[in-house]
């Protein structure tokens, strides 16, 4: 099975690469913009790819002819998307369209990573059948990408939605909330944390496992893949502090509106995981189990 990954330099991309490059049943094709930044160079398994170039996309698909595409690459900075909607549209919608068209020509199984931000957060946790109502440019762009996939005529497609992915990887362009919380608490300086947003944080390794299960089983349709534990962002920071034995007295709870962020966030998302558990055998680790994975990696310097 030839599996092509977009965004292989990102957090989820690196976890997928680490798992799939060891799999004797898989021929890995890792793609990302620029050079390969994975810790153990992929060499001939890596191809640079600018997904916003239709010519680039077509050339890579023609050369590699994948069976499965796991499309993880995206513009995910919610406020940056709000401030630059054209860049967001290009990366999250137009580029997805190029990939979908190429995947259709080559009859690929296409897996698009999406987000809880397609929901308005009024009635979370959400099942796959719940109706979308995005509040931000980012949320709208990901929903447009979903609809491109659903309406493409692809024979086999999957929308895999997730929430707050955390973990450690090499050379990431952005941190994530768990690493930020740990670093901020270690400094001990006052920090403001919202207490009116509720999420289900997802360990990157668990999300990668869910994506691989989709590919191996030839699953189709919409799947919700997140961690199993729901909490406010404030509670998340407090649980990170408790796990790493860090003082949380520097944490000041605030409301989201007081931050003045450009993009509106859904107040309460979270996912119902019954479908992924039943159909895929997806069993994500608890938040504390995920933090233990993180701790071991930090200790090993992975």
C-alpha positions as CSV (number, residue, x, y, z in Angstrom):
1,X,0.0,0.0,0.0
2,X,1.5,3.3,-1.1
3,X,0.5,6.1,1.4
4,X,1.3,9.7,0.6
5,X,1.3,12.2,3.5
6,X,1.1,15.9,3.0
7,X,2.5,18.1,5.8
8,X,5.1,15.4,6.8
9,X,7.2,18.1,8.6
10,X,4.2,18.9,10.9
11,X,3.4,17.4,14.3
12,X,0.9,14.8,13.0
13,X,2.9,14.3,9.8
14,X,6.0,13.4,11.8
15,X,4.1,10.9,13.9
16,X,2.6,9.3,10.8
17,X,6.1,9.1,9.2
18,X,7.6,7.5,12.4
19,X,4.9,4.8,12.4
20,X,4.5,4.1,8.7
21,X,8.2,4.0,7.7
22,X,8.6,0.9,9.9
23,X,5.5,-0.8,8.4
24,X,6.4,-3.6,6.0
25,X,3.0,-3.4,4.4
26,X,3.4,0.3,3.5
27,X,5.4,2.2,0.9
28,X,5.7,5.7,2.4
29,X,5.7,8.9,0.3
30,X,6.3,11.8,2.7
31,X,5.7,15.3,1.3
32,X,6.0,18.8,2.7
33,X,7.1,22.3,1.7
34,X,10.9,22.7,1.6
35,X,13.4,20.2,3.0
36,X,12.6,17.1,5.0
37,X,12.8,18.0,8.7
38,X,12.1,14.6,10.2
39,X,14.8,13.5,12.8
40,X,15.9,10.5,10.8
41,X,16.1,11.7,7.2
42,X,13.7,10.0,4.8
43,X,15.9,10.3,1.7
44,X,14.1,8.7,-1.3
45,X,10.9,8.4,0.7
46,X,10.6,12.2,0.8
47,X,9.5,14.6,-1.9
48,X,9.2,18.4,-1.5
49,X,5.7,19.5,-2.4
50,X,4.0,22.9,-2.6
51,X,0.3,21.9,-2.3
52,X,-0.7,25.4,-3.5
53,X,0.9,24.6,-6.9
54,X,-1.4,22.5,-9.1
55,X,1.6,21.7,-11.3
56,X,3.6,20.5,-8.3
57,X,0.7,18.3,-7.0
58,X,0.1,16.7,-10.4
59,X,3.8,16.0,-10.9
60,X,4.2,14.3,-7.5
61,X,1.0,12.2,-8.0
62,X,2.1,11.2,-11.5
63,X,5.6,10.1,-10.2
64,X,4.4,8.3,-7.1
65,X,0.9,7.0,-7.9
66,X,-0.3,6.6,-4.3
67,X,-3.1,4.3,-3.1
68,X,-3.9,6.5,-0.1
69,X,-3.5,10.2,0.6
70,X,-3.5,11.5,4.2
71,X,-3.8,15.3,3.8
72,X,-2.6,16.8,7.1
73,X,-1.1,20.1,5.6
74,X,-3.1,23.2,6.4
75,X,-3.0,26.8,7.7
76,X,-4.1,26.2,11.3
77,X,-3.2,29.4,13.1
78,X,-6.8,30.6,13.7
79,X,-6.0,34.3,14.2
80,X,-3.6,34.4,11.2
81,X,-6.4,32.9,9.1
82,X,-8.8,35.6,10.3
83,X,-6.3,38.3,9.4
84,X,-5.3,36.9,6.0
85,X,-8.3,35.1,4.6
86,X,-6.8,34.9,1.1
87,X,-3.8,32.9,2.3
88,X,-6.2,30.7,4.4
89,X,-8.4,30.1,1.3
90,X,-5.4,29.2,-0.8
91,X,-3.9,26.7,1.6
92,X,-7.0,25.2,3.1
93,X,-9.4,25.2,0.1
94,X,-7.7,25.8,-3.2
95,X,-4.8,23.4,-2.4
96,X,-7.2,20.8,-1.1
97,X,-9.0,21.0,-4.4
98,X,-5.8,20.3,-6.3
99,X,-5.1,17.3,-4.2
100,X,-8.7,16.0,-4.5
101,X,-8.6,16.3,-8.3
102,X,-5.3,14.4,-8.5
103,X,-6.5,11.8,-6.1
104,X,-9.6,11.3,-8.2
105,X,-7.6,10.8,-11.4
106,X,-5.5,8.2,-9.6
107,X,-8.4,6.6,-7.8
108,X,-6.8,7.2,-4.3
109,X,-8.4,6.7,-0.9
110,X,-8.4,10.3,0.3
111,X,-8.3,11.3,4.0
112,X,-8.7,14.9,4.9
113,X,-7.8,16.1,8.4
114,X,-10.4,18.6,9.7
115,X,-11.3,20.3,13.0
116,X,-13.8,20.9,15.7
117,X,-13.8,24.5,14.6
118,X,-16.4,23.7,11.9
119,X,-18.9,23.7,14.8
120,X,-20.1,26.8,16.7
121,X,-19.6,25.2,20.2
122,X,-23.2,25.7,21.4
123,X,-24.0,22.0,21.8
124,X,-20.7,20.0,22.2
125,X,-19.6,17.3,22.4
126,X,-20.5,16.6,18.7
127,X,-21.2,13.4,16.8
128,X,-20.3,13.0,13.1
129,X,-23.9,13.6,12.1
130,X,-24.2,17.0,13.8
131,X,-24.6,20.0,11.5
132,X,-21.6,22.5,11.1
133,X,-21.8,26.2,11.9
134,X,-18.3,27.7,11.9
135,X,-17.5,31.0,13.6
136,X,-14.2,31.9,12.1
137,X,-12.4,32.2,8.7
138,X,-10.4,29.1,9.6
139,X,-13.5,27.1,10.5
140,X,-15.2,28.1,7.2
141,X,-12.1,27.2,5.2
142,X,-11.9,23.7,6.7
143,X,-15.7,23.2,6.1
144,X,-15.2,24.2,2.5
145,X,-12.4,21.7,2.2
146,X,-14.7,19.0,3.7
147,X,-17.3,19.8,1.1
148,X,-14.8,19.7,-1.7
149,X,-14.0,16.1,-0.6
150,X,-17.6,15.0,0.0
151,X,-18.8,16.4,-3.4
152,X,-15.8,15.3,-5.4
153,X,-17.0,12.0,-6.7
154,X,-14.0,10.3,-5.1
155,X,-14.8,6.6,-4.8
156,X,-13.3,6.4,-1.2
157,X,-12.9,9.4,1.0
158,X,-12.7,10.2,4.8
159,X,-13.1,13.4,6.8
160,X,-11.1,12.9,10.0
161,X,-11.9,15.7,12.5
162,X,-9.8,16.3,15.5
163,X,-9.3,18.7,18.5
164,X,-6.2,20.5,20.0
165,X,-3.4,18.1,18.9
166,X,-0.4,18.0,21.3
167,X,3.0,16.3,21.3
168,X,6.6,16.7,20.5
169,X,8.3,16.7,17.1
170,X,11.4,18.2,15.4
171,X,11.5,21.8,14.0
172,X,7.8,22.7,14.3
173,X,6.8,26.1,13.2
174,X,4.3,26.3,16.0
175,X,4.1,25.0,19.6
176,X,0.9,23.5,21.1
177,X,-1.1,24.3,24.2
178,X,0.3,21.5,26.4
179,X,4.0,22.4,25.7
180,X,3.1,26.1,26.1
181,X,1.5,25.4,29.4
182,X,4.4,23.4,30.7
183,X,6.9,26.1,29.6
184,X,4.9,28.9,31.1
185,X,4.4,27.2,34.4
186,X,8.1,26.4,34.6
187,X,8.9,30.1,34.3
188,X,6.4,30.9,37.1
189,X,5.4,34.3,35.7
190,X,1.7,35.3,35.8
191,X,-0.2,33.9,32.8
192,X,-3.8,34.4,31.7
193,X,-5.8,31.3,30.7
194,X,-9.4,31.2,29.4
195,X,-11.9,29.3,31.5
196,X,-14.8,29.5,29.1
197,X,-13.5,27.2,26.3
198,X,-14.0,23.5,26.6
199,X,-12.1,20.9,24.5
200,X,-10.9,17.3,24.3
201,X,-7.1,17.5,23.7
202,X,-5.6,14.8,21.4
203,X,-2.2,13.1,21.6
204,X,-0.6,13.3,18.2
205,X,0.4,9.6,18.4
206,X,-3.3,8.6,19.0
207,X,-4.4,10.8,16.0
208,X,-1.8,9.1,13.8
209,X,-3.1,5.7,14.9
210,X,-6.6,6.7,14.0
211,X,-5.5,7.8,10.5
212,X,-3.5,4.6,10.0
213,X,-6.6,2.6,11.0
214,X,-8.6,4.5,8.4
215,X,-6.1,3.7,5.7
216,X,-5.6,0.1,6.6
217,X,-9.3,-0.7,6.9
218,X,-10.3,1.3,3.8
219,X,-12.8,3.2,5.9
220,X,-15.0,5.8,4.3
221,X,-17.2,8.7,5.7
222,X,-16.7,11.1,8.6
223,X,-14.9,10.2,11.8
224,X,-14.2,12.1,15.0
225,X,-10.8,11.4,16.4
226,X,-9.8,13.2,19.6
227,X,-8.7,12.4,23.1
228,X,-11.3,10.9,25.5
229,X,-11.2,13.6,28.2
230,X,-13.0,16.9,28.1
231,X,-11.9,19.9,30.0
232,X,-11.7,23.7,30.0
233,X,-8.4,25.3,28.8
234,X,-7.9,26.4,32.4
235,X,-8.3,22.8,33.7
236,X,-5.9,21.6,31.0
237,X,-3.2,24.0,32.3
238,X,-3.9,23.0,35.9
239,X,-3.7,19.3,35.0
240,X,-0.4,19.8,33.1
241,X,0.9,21.6,36.3
242,X,-0.3,18.8,38.6
243,X,1.3,16.1,36.3
244,X,4.7,17.8,36.1
245,X,4.5,19.0,39.8
246,X,4.5,22.7,38.8
247,X,3.0,25.5,40.8
248,X,-0.2,26.8,39.2
249,X,-0.7,29.8,41.5
250,X,0.6,32.0,38.6
251,X,-2.5,31.1,36.5
252,X,-5.2,33.8,36.3
253,X,-8.5,32.7,34.8
254,X,-10.0,35.1,32.2
255,X,-12.9,35.1,29.7
256,X,-12.2,34.7,26.0
257,X,-13.6,38.1,25.1
258,X,-11.1,39.9,27.2
259,X,-8.2,38.6,25.0
260,X,-9.4,40.6,22.0
261,X,-8.4,37.8,19.6
262,X,-9.2,38.4,15.9
263,X,-11.0,35.1,15.5
264,X,-14.0,33.9,17.5
265,X,-13.6,30.5,19.1
266,X,-16.4,27.9,19.8
267,X,-17.1,27.8,23.5
268,X,-17.7,24.1,23.9
269,X,-16.7,21.5,21.4
270,X,-15.5,17.9,22.1
271,X,-16.5,14.8,20.2
272,X,-18.6,11.7,20.6
273,X,-16.1,8.9,19.8
274,X,-18.4,5.9,19.6
275,X,-18.2,5.5,15.8
276,X,-14.3,5.6,15.7
277,X,-14.2,3.2,18.6
278,X,-16.7,0.7,17.1
279,X,-15.6,0.9,13.4
280,X,-11.9,1.5,13.7
281,X,-11.1,0.1,17.1
282,X,-9.7,3.6,18.0
283,X,-8.9,3.8,21.7
284,X,-7.2,7.1,22.6
285,X,-5.2,7.5,25.8
286,X,-6.4,9.5,28.7
287,X,-4.9,13.0,29.1
288,X,-2.6,11.9,31.9
289,X,-1.5,8.9,29.8
290,X,-0.8,11.3,27.0
291,X,1.3,13.5,29.3
292,X,3.3,10.4,30.3
293,X,4.1,9.7,26.6
294,X,5.2,13.4,26.4
295,X,7.3,13.1,29.6
296,X,9.2,10.0,28.4
297,X,9.9,11.7,25.0
298,X,11.3,14.8,26.8
299,X,13.4,12.6,29.0
300,X,14.8,10.7,26.0
301,X,15.3,13.9,24.0
302,X,13.1,12.5,21.2
